Amino acid sequence: MVRQSLKSRTPKSRGGALKPALKPAVGLALAATSLLALSACSDPGAAASADAPAATNTATSSAKTFNLTPEQDRFPVTVDEAAAALVPESIKKDGKLTVAVSPFAPPLAVYATDNKTPVGNEVDIAVALAQTLGLEAEIVPTAWADWPLGVESGKYEAVLSNVTVTEERKLKFDFASYRDDKLGFYAKSGSDITKVESAPDVAGKRVIVGSGTNQESILLRWDEENKAKGLKPVEFQYYDDDSASNLALQSGRADLTFGPNATAAYKAATDEKIKLVGLVDGGWPLKASIAATTKKGNGFAAAAEAGLNHLIEDGTYGKILDRWGLSAEAVAKSELNPAGLPKS
């Protein structure tokens, strides 16, 4: 039986205990816990749960339609010879690029309607990147917790699984950025809340947030800032599952949800019951980057950076993000090992 209990409390300040770069492991699809809250500074399990929108190839009413069938009809990609020349011989020798994805949360990655083919934004980017480097993408479904060991052991030549760049991760991995890490404030579609940009905008609001996540730590800091200025405190709300969270928002018992933007944007597009009212950098107050992740020092990240920039320049990248409703997270250019969130 699914629990739908609510834990409302006024959080105590955690001071230095807050860790803005936490990203715990994602459980497998059969796990009883939430599947994924995809932001590297927040748990992949806090945003998309077992109650997330099902993988269907149709949407309700006038909502956006996403193609979640195995036949994806992807955008054509041309080979960038200069970028392809940067691919290490150890990777190009078999003509394939083995890419790990975590197909547990649309629109990033999810199983198609056949329940076995991974599809989504991360898959499209992986396929296009491989093709522009003259390779064939071999997509490997992987639990989020398993990618670090898989990359270090050479099982995966790259990971596109909503991995945020952190300085700690840069000790073991190289990165080529391809998306901004964004957190989103969402309200009920009919809400009179239209804008959340800074701390005063959440004063006195009832906000649903994942416990122990980076978004919670941001909200805690905003709440402390408000209380120091004499503004009303935030009412933090915590739910055990996505259904209970949705019910609280739609019934008016909560004003906002705050979590990874990608999965919430998908929900908003497919059911039209919630609306985006504010975006915050995943590493607030620092910018955070989502990146293709490779084994440190093997040279592939430079090829990935060049290939991604080719896709950006020829417009394919923009088309892919737009296709999956993620244009708000687009980058102007891919960067090799961009500044990461600081070590905790």
C-alpha positions in Angstrom: 0.0 0.0 0.0 1.4 3.4 -1.0 1.8 5.8 1.9 0.5 9.3 1.4 1.6 10.8 4.7 2.7 14.4 4.9 5.5 15.6 7.2 5.2 19.3 7.7 7.8 21.0 9.8 9.8 24.1 10.2 13.4 22.9 9.4 16.2 23.7 11.7 19.2 25.4 10.0 21.9 22.9 9.1 24.6 25.4 8.7 27.8 23.8 7.4 26.1 20.4 7.2 24.3 21.4 4.0 26.0 19.8 1.0 25.1 21.5 -2.3 26.7 18.9 -4.5 24.9 15.7 -3.2 23.5 13.3 -5.7 22.7 9.9 -4.2 22.1 6.8 -6.2 19.1 6.0 -8.3 17.3 2.8 -7.6 16.2 0.3 -10.3 12.8 0.6 -11.9 11.5 -2.1 -9.6 12.6 -0.4 -6.5 9.9 0.6 -4.1 11.4 4.0 -3.6 11.4 7.0 -5.9 13.3 6.4 -9.1 14.9 9.7 -10.0 15.2 13.4 -9.2 17.6 14.2 -11.9 19.9 17.0 -10.8 23.4 16.2 -9.8 23.2 18.5 -6.9 20.0 16.8 -5.9 19.1 13.2 -5.5 18.0 11.5 -8.8 15.2 10.0 -6.7 13.5 13.2 -5.6 11.7 14.3 -8.7 10.4 11.4 -10.7 8.9 8.5 -8.8 7.1 5.3 -9.6 4.1 7.5 -10.0 5.6 9.7 -12.7 3.8 10.0 -16.1 3.7 6.6 -17.8 5.6 6.1 -21.0 2.9 6.6 -23.6 3.1 8.0 -27.1 0.1 10.3 -26.7 -0.6 13.2 -24.4 -3.9 14.4 -23.0 -6.0 17.3 -24.4 -3.9 19.9 -26.1 -0.8 18.9 -24.2 2.5 18.4 -26.0 2.9 15.0 -27.6 6.1 13.2 -27.0 7.1 10.2 -29.2 7.9 7.4 -26.8 7.7 4.6 -29.3 10.8 2.6 -30.2 10.8 4.2 -33.7 12.3 7.6 -32.9 12.9 9.1 -36.4 15.8 11.1 -35.1 17.3 14.2 -36.7 20.0 13.4 -39.4 23.6 14.1 -38.3 26.7 14.8 -40.3 30.2 13.6 -39.4 32.5 16.3 -38.1 35.9 15.0 -39.4 37.9 17.3 -37.1 36.0 16.1 -34.0 36.2 12.5 -35.2 39.9 12.7 -35.4 40.1 13.4 -31.7 38.5 10.1 -30.7 41.1 7.9 -29.1 42.0 4.8 -31.1 41.0 2.6 -28.1 37.4 3.8 -28.6 37.2 4.1 -32.4 38.7 0.7 -33.1 35.3 -1.1 -33.0 33.4 1.7 -34.5 31.1 1.9 -31.5 30.6 4.3 -28.6 29.2 2.6 -25.5 27.0 5.1 -23.6 25.3 4.5 -20.3 21.9 6.1 -19.7 19.4 5.7 -16.8 16.0 5.2 -18.5 13.9 5.9 -15.4 12.6 9.5 -15.9 11.2 11.2 -18.9 12.1 13.3 -20.8 15.7 12.6 -20.0 15.6 8.9 -20.5 12.8 6.3 -20.2 11.9 3.0 -21.6 9.8 3.2 -24.8 6.3 1.7 -25.2 7.9 -1.6 -25.9 9.4 -1.5 -22.3 12.9 -2.3 -23.5 14.2 0.4 -25.8 15.7 3.5 -24.0 14.4 6.8 -25.5 14.6 10.4 -24.4 16.8 13.5 -24.6 19.9 11.9 -23.2 19.5 9.0 -25.7 19.1 11.4 -28.6 22.1 13.4 -27.6 24.2 10.2 -27.2 23.2 8.9 -30.6 23.8 12.3 -32.3 27.2 12.7 -30.6 28.3 9.2 -31.6 27.2 9.8 -35.2 29.0 13.2 -35.5 32.1 11.4 -34.3 31.7 8.7 -37.0 30.7 6.1 -34.5 27.6 4.0 -33.7 26.0 4.5 -30.3 25.6 1.4 -28.2 23.1 2.5 -25.5 23.3 0.6 -22.2 20.5 1.0 -19.6 22.2 1.5 -16.3 21.1 2.3 -12.7 22.4 5.7 -11.9 24.4 4.4 -8.9 26.4 2.1 -11.2 27.8 4.6 -13.7 31.0 5.7 -11.8 32.4 2.1 -11.4 31.3 1.4 -15.0 33.3 4.3 -16.4 36.3 3.6 -14.2 36.4 0.0 -15.3 36.0 0.8 -19.0 32.6 -0.9 -19.2 31.1 2.4 -20.4 33.0 4.8 -22.7 30.7 7.7 -21.8 27.8 8.4 -19.6 24.9 10.7 -20.5 22.7 10.5 -17.4 22.1 13.9 -16.0 25.5 14.0 -14.3 26.4 17.4 -12.8 30.0 18.5 -12.9 31.6 18.8 -9.4 35.2 19.4 -8.4 35.2 16.1 -6.6 34.0 14.2 -9.6 36.7 15.9 -11.7 39.3 14.0 -9.7 38.2 10.8 -11.4 36.3 11.8 -14.6 36.5 14.2 -17.5 33.5 16.2 -18.7 32.0 17.8 -21.8 29.0 19.9 -20.9 25.7 19.8 -22.8 23.0 21.2 -20.6 22.6 23.6 -17.7 21.5 22.1 -14.4 18.2 23.8 -13.5 15.8 23.5 -10.6 12.2 24.6 -11.2 9.5 26.1 -9.1 6.1 24.9 -10.3 2.6 26.0 -9.3 -0.9 24.7 -10.0 -1.9 25.9 -13.5 -4.6 28.1 -12.1 -2.5 29.6 -9.3 -2.1 33.4 -9.1 1.6 32.8 -8.4 3.4 33.9 -11.5 7.1 34.5 -10.5 9.6 33.0 -8.1 13.1 34.6 -8.7 14.5 35.0 -5.2 14.0 34.5 -1.5 11.2 37.0 -0.9 9.1 35.3 -3.5 8.7 32.2 -1.3 8.1 34.0 2.0 5.0 32.5 3.6 4.6 29.9 0.8 3.8 26.2 1.3 6.5 24.5 -0.7 6.9 20.8 -1.5 10.5 19.8 -1.6 12.6 16.6 -1.3 14.2 15.9 2.0 18.0 15.9 2.0 18.2 17.3 -1.5 20.1 20.3 -2.8 16.8 22.0 -3.6 15.9 21.7 0.1 19.3 23.2 1.1 18.7 26.2 -1.2 15.2 26.7 0.2 16.5 26.5 3.7 19.0 29.3 2.9 16.3 31.4 1.3 14.1 30.8 4.4 16.8 31.9 6.8 17.4 35.0 4.7 13.7 35.9 4.8 13.3 35.3 8.5 16.4 37.6 9.1 14.5 40.3 7.3 11.3 39.8 9.2 9.5 38.0 6.4 7.1 35.1 6.9 8.8 31.6 7.0 8.4 29.0 4.4 6.2 26.0 5.3 8.2 23.0 4.1 6.2 20.0 3.0 7.5 16.5 2.5 5.7 13.6 0.8 6.4 10.0 0.5 5.4 9.7 -3.1 4.6 11.7 -6.2 0.9 11.0 -6.2 0.5 12.6 -2.7 2.6 15.5 -3.8 0.5 16.1 -6.8 -2.7 15.8 -4.8 -1.5 18.4 -2.3 -0.7 20.9 -5.0 -3.9 20.4 -7.0 -6.1 20.5 -3.9 -4.6 23.8 -2.7 -2.8 22.4 0.4 0.5 23.4 -1.1 1.5 26.5 -3.2 4.6 25.3 -5.0 6.9 22.4 -5.7 10.6 22.8 -6.0 12.8 20.3 -7.7 14.7 19.3 -10.9 13.3 21.2 -13.8 13.5 18.6 -16.5 11.1 16.0 -15.1 8.7 18.7 -13.9 8.8 20.3 -17.3 7.7 17.0 -18.8 4.8 16.7 -16.4 3.7 20.3 -17.1 3.8 19.6 -20.9 2.0 16.3 -20.8 -0.8 17.0 -18.3 -1.0 20.8 -18.3 -1.9 20.8 -14.5 1.2 22.7 -13.4 3.1 25.7 -14.7 6.7 26.9 -14.4 7.0 30.0 -12.3 10.8 30.1 -11.7 14.1 28.6 -12.6 17.1 28.4 -10.3 20.6 27.2 -11.0 21.2 23.7 -9.6 24.2 24.9 -7.8 22.7 28.2 -6.6 24.3 30.7 -6.2 26.7 29.0 -8.5 26.0 27.7 -12.0 25.9 24.0 -12.5 26.6 22.0 -15.7 25.3 18.7 -16.9 27.9 16.9 -18.9 28.9 13.8 -20.8 31.2 11.9 -18.4 34.2 9.9 -19.4 37.2 8.2 -17.8 39.8 10.8 -16.7 42.7 11.2 -19.0 41.6 8.9 -21.8 41.1 11.8 -24.2 37.5 11.2 -25.2 36.1 14.2 -23.4 37.9 16.5 -25.9 36.3 14.7 -28.8 32.9 14.9 -27.1 33.3 18.6 -26.6 34.1 19.1 -30.3 31.3 16.9 -31.4 28.7 18.6 -29.1 29.8 22.0 -30.4 29.3 20.7 -34.0 25.8 19.7 -33.0 25.2 23.0 -31.4 26.5 25.0 -34.4 24.5 23.0 -37.0 21.2 23.3 -35.0 20.8 19.6 -34.3 21.3 20.1 -30.6 18.7 22.8 -30.3 16.2 20.6 -32.2 16.8 17.7 -29.8 16.3 19.8 -26.7 13.1 21.4 -28.2 11.8 18.0 -29.1 11.9 17.0 -25.4 10.8 20.4 -23.9 14.2 21.3 -22.5 15.2 24.4 -24.4 15.3 26.3 -21.2 18.4 24.3 -20.2 20.3 24.7 -23.5 24.0 25.8 -23.4 25.5 28.2 -25.9 28.6 25.9 -26.2 30.0 22.8 -24.8 32.9 23.2 -22.4 35.7 20.8 -21.5 35.8 20.2 -17.8 33.9 23.4 -16.8 34.0 24.8 -13.3 32.3 22.2 -11.1 30.4 22.6 -7.9 32.8 22.9 -5.0 33.8 19.9 -2.9 31.6 19.5 0.2 
